[in-house]
Amino acid sequence: MEKETFLETKFLIVGGGIAGVSCAENVSFLCPDEKIILITESYLIKTVTNLRPLGKMVQSFDIKEEHIQTSSINQKVTVIEDLVTEIISRENKILTKSGKSIHYKFLCLCTGAQPKLIEQGNPYVIGIRDAESVLKFQEKKTVVVGNGGIASEIVYELDNIDIHWVIKDNYISSTFVDPGAAQFFKKRLEGSSDKPKKTIVKRMTYAKEDVLSGIQKGAALGPDWHRKIDISGYQSNHSLNIHYNSEVNDVHLTTNEDFPLRVTLSNGEIIYCDFLVSATGVEPNIKSILSDNLFDISQDGGIKVNEMMETNISNIYAAGDVCSADWKWASNWFQMRLWTQARQMGAMAGKSMAAKFKDERIYQDFCFELFTHVTNLFGYQVVLLGNFNGQGMENGYEILLRCTPEIEYIKFVIKEGRLKGAILIGETGLEETCENLILNEIDLTPFADDILNPNIDIEDFFD
Ligand SMILES: Cc1cc2nc3c(=O)[nH]c(=O)nc-3n(C[C@H](O)[C@H](O)[C@H](O)COP(=O)(O)OP(=O)(O)OC[C@H]3O[C@@H](n4cnc5c(N)ncnc54)[C@H](O)[C@@H]3O)c2cc1C
């Protein structure tokens, strides 16, 4: 260990992902004269770029990775590349791997999450976290496990590889969509000829492998990872085999020279392959930091935070994938570990710390009134709003659908005449209208099923 160094700061933010950077930007804007330190173990940090509003609240944006030395955030805050190993909250300080001891007034933890691997320590079982891990699967036969956004995109983007996709549901992409939308997407999976060509950027190495723990480090990839990295394999054609209603029971290393891995599914089927990509969710990244005081941890492993992003420990905040929203949610909002929420929570934590410091009263940001997410699945823009899959509604809701194969898929979730959520796939242009309908709780009963009649422009109803 290097010689101990003592530092002091008003605001200390841990993590150079979207949550940490967004938190640092907000604090520096609100408290420009105060000392702010952002400490992160990865030398690349993430910033938001190309912000495109699709409505009042729905925004699409790209993620830019910058070296900490040259990043614009460096002009506003002191960025340090180091690993936080311990929090000593009774003394308001943290310790780092390189021997720094940093005294803070306010601390915000934005340490993200790690992929939950089906099997730890197996070199052929990969969790998607960063470009390095993505580049590993340019092999000829891969098993992909998981049914969320990451697994869906891998399956769509992997060319020239034999893929076995193992999903526990009876339709694809269940984290985001319903069986109808899954059917809509399947056309794209069946024929890959009309895939848009991607711009390939050179390979960037920005992950650090912790050799002892085998845990992959670095900020999570952003939503556009597969558009930047060529993950095509070396075969001239590929095949896709979807294993519905299945889970992985067992993973074994073989002595077989062709395929090093034998995967046994819950239906008894055995698949020999080169790699297994484990895309079955993430685990908040807090266990590796020691603390003298125990954080309240939620069932999903995240640090519980209130609507001001405060943890149970005085002057310690948390935001992004590492935290669990432990306030009474608005009826059309829920937590999902996505970049949009990492950014919103980081900003909220920044505002909240600044307000506490200035002894001002603030309220929770309006963005927590409505769940919004913009992503790309199977080459389509996908916008998810509110309780888009009828989350938390049990029953008593209706679904209205409009689908033009290969062009658009629109689903409205309606309860007691009010729009509660929507899935908009394709360039529908309905984002702002849906936002307004949900937030203003407009009674749609007079329009009945005409609200999605293809001959009627629904925006005309409300102009
Ligand atoms: C492959 C992949 C694809 C994804 N695709 C999408 C998508 O399409 N759309 C979407 O919305 N979301 C997507 N996500 C999720 C999204 O990336 C995360 O929700 C988001 O990045 C979380 O941001 P964060 O700032 O909380 O954490 P992260 O981005 O993970 O950043 C955590 C930071 O903390 C640092 N850190 C951790 N521990 C320490 C420590 N002890 N000391 C110092 N620094 C530390 C790390 O180095 C890192 O800089 C994807 C995730 C993955 C892995």
The ligand as an SDF file (V2000), in Angstrom:
LIG
                    3D

 53 58  0  0  0  0  0  0  0  0999 V2000
  -24.5530   -4.6260  -21.3940 C   0  0  0  0  0  0  0  0  0  0  0  0
  -25.4740   -3.6110  -20.8010 C   0  0  0  0  0  0  0  0  0  0  0  0
  -26.4210   -3.0140  -21.6160 C   0  0  0  0  0  0  0  0  0  0  0  0
  -27.3100   -2.0880  -21.0660 C   0  0  0  0  0  0  0  0  0  0  0  0
  -28.2320   -1.5270  -21.8880 N   0  0  0  0  0  0  0  0  0  0  0  0
  -29.0600   -0.6140  -21.3910 C   0  0  0  0  0  0  0  0  0  0  0  0
  -30.0010    0.0190  -22.2340 C   0  0  0  0  0  0  0  0  0  0  0  0
  -30.1230   -0.2750  -23.4080 O   0  0  0  0  0  0  0  0  0  0  0  0
  -30.7620    1.0020  -21.7020 N   0  0  0  0  0  0  0  0  0  0  0  0
  -30.6670    1.3290  -20.4070 C   0  0  0  0  0  0  0  0  0  0  0  0
  -31.3850    2.2260  -19.9880 O   0  0  0  0  0  0  0  0  0  0  0  0
  -29.8230    0.7460  -19.5710 N   0  0  0  0  0  0  0  0  0  0  0  0
  -29.0110   -0.2250  -20.0350 C   0  0  0  0  0  0  0  0  0  0  0  0
  -28.1410   -0.8410  -19.1880 N   0  0  0  0  0  0  0  0  0  0  0  0
  -28.1590   -0.4790  -17.7520 C   0  0  0  0  0  0  0  0  0  0  0  0
  -27.3910    0.8120  -17.5250 C   0  0  0  0  0  0  0  0  0  0  0  0
  -26.1320    0.7220  -18.1270 O   0  0  0  0  0  0  0  0  0  0  0  0
  -27.2620    1.0550  -16.0070 C   0  0  0  0  0  0  0  0  0  0  0  0
  -28.5460    1.1290  -15.4410 O   0  0  0  0  0  0  0  0  0  0  0  0
  -26.5370    2.3700  -15.7130 C   0  0  0  0  0  0  0  0  0  0  0  0
  -25.3070    2.4090  -16.3640 O   0  0  0  0  0  0  0  0  0  0  0  0
  -26.3300    2.5430  -14.2000 C   0  0  0  0  0  0  0  0  0  0  0  0
  -25.5520    3.6710  -13.9760 O   0  0  0  0  0  0  0  0  0  0  0  0
  -24.7690    3.8600  -12.6080 P   0  0  0  0  0  0  0  0  0  0  0  0
  -24.0760    5.1690  -12.7090 O   0  0  0  0  0  0  0  0  0  0  0  0
  -25.6820    3.6180  -11.4680 O   0  0  0  0  0  0  0  0  0  0  0  0
  -23.7110    2.6630  -12.5670 O   0  0  0  0  0  0  0  0  0  0  0  0
  -22.4700    2.3130  -13.5120 P   0  0  0  0  0  0  0  0  0  0  0  0
  -22.6480    2.8760  -14.8650 O   0  0  0  0  0  0  0  0  0  0  0  0
  -22.3000    0.8360  -13.3980 O   0  0  0  0  0  0  0  0  0  0  0  0
  -21.2420    3.0280  -12.8350 O   0  0  0  0  0  0  0  0  0  0  0  0
  -20.7090    2.6230  -11.5920 C   0  0  0  0  0  0  0  0  0  0  0  0
  -19.3880    3.3410  -11.3950 C   0  0  0  0  0  0  0  0  0  0  0  0
  -18.9130    3.1130  -10.0730 O   0  0  0  0  0  0  0  0  0  0  0  0
  -17.5320    2.7980  -10.1070 C   0  0  0  0  0  0  0  0  0  0  0  0
  -17.2590    2.0370   -8.8830 N   0  0  0  0  0  0  0  0  0  0  0  0
  -17.8440    0.8940   -8.4550 C   0  0  0  0  0  0  0  0  0  0  0  0
  -17.3690    0.5260   -7.2540 N   0  0  0  0  0  0  0  0  0  0  0  0
  -16.4630    1.4690   -6.9020 C   0  0  0  0  0  0  0  0  0  0  0  0
  -15.6310    1.6620   -5.7640 C   0  0  0  0  0  0  0  0  0  0  0  0
  -15.6470    0.8190   -4.7310 N   0  0  0  0  0  0  0  0  0  0  0  0
  -14.7940    2.7260   -5.7600 N   0  0  0  0  0  0  0  0  0  0  0  0
  -14.7700    3.6160   -6.7940 C   0  0  0  0  0  0  0  0  0  0  0  0
  -15.5490    3.4870   -7.8880 N   0  0  0  0  0  0  0  0  0  0  0  0
  -16.3810    2.4360   -7.9350 C   0  0  0  0  0  0  0  0  0  0  0  0
  -17.3650    2.0430  -11.4180 C   0  0  0  0  0  0  0  0  0  0  0  0
  -16.0470    2.0520  -11.8640 O   0  0  0  0  0  0  0  0  0  0  0  0
  -18.2690    2.8840  -12.3120 C   0  0  0  0  0  0  0  0  0  0  0  0
  -17.5880    4.0150  -12.7790 O   0  0  0  0  0  0  0  0  0  0  0  0
  -27.2490   -1.7750  -19.6980 C   0  0  0  0  0  0  0  0  0  0  0  0
  -26.2930   -2.3720  -18.8720 C   0  0  0  0  0  0  0  0  0  0  0  0
  -25.4290   -3.2980  -19.4090 C   0  0  0  0  0  0  0  0  0  0  0  0
  -24.4320   -3.9530  -18.5050 C   0  0  0  0  0  0  0  0  0  0  0  0
  1  2  1  0
  2  3  1  0
  2 52  2  0
  3  4  2  0
  4  5  1  0
  4 50  1  0
  5  6  2  0
  6  7  1  0
  6 13  1  0
  7  8  2  0
  7  9  1  0
  9 10  1  0
 10 11  2  0
 10 12  1  0
 12 13  2  0
 13 14  1  0
 14 15  1  0
 14 50  1  0
 15 16  1  0
 16 17  1  0
 16 18  1  0
 18 19  1  0
 18 20  1  0
 20 21  1  0
 20 22  1  0
 22 23  1  0
 23 24  1  0
 24 25  2  0
 24 26  1  0
 24 27  1  0
 27 28  1  0
 28 29  2  0
 28 30  1  0
 28 31  1  0
 31 32  1  0
 32 33  1  0
 33 34  1  0
 33 48  1  0
 34 35  1  0
 35 36  1  0
 35 46  1  0
 36 37  1  0
 36 45  1  0
 37 38  2  0
 38 39  1  0
 39 40  1  0
 39 45  2  0
 40 41  1  0
 40 42  2  0
 42 43  1  0
 43 44  2  0
 44 45  1  0
 46 47  1  0
 46 48  1  0
 48 49  1  0
 50 51  2  0
 51 52  1  0
 52 53  1  0
M  END
$$$$
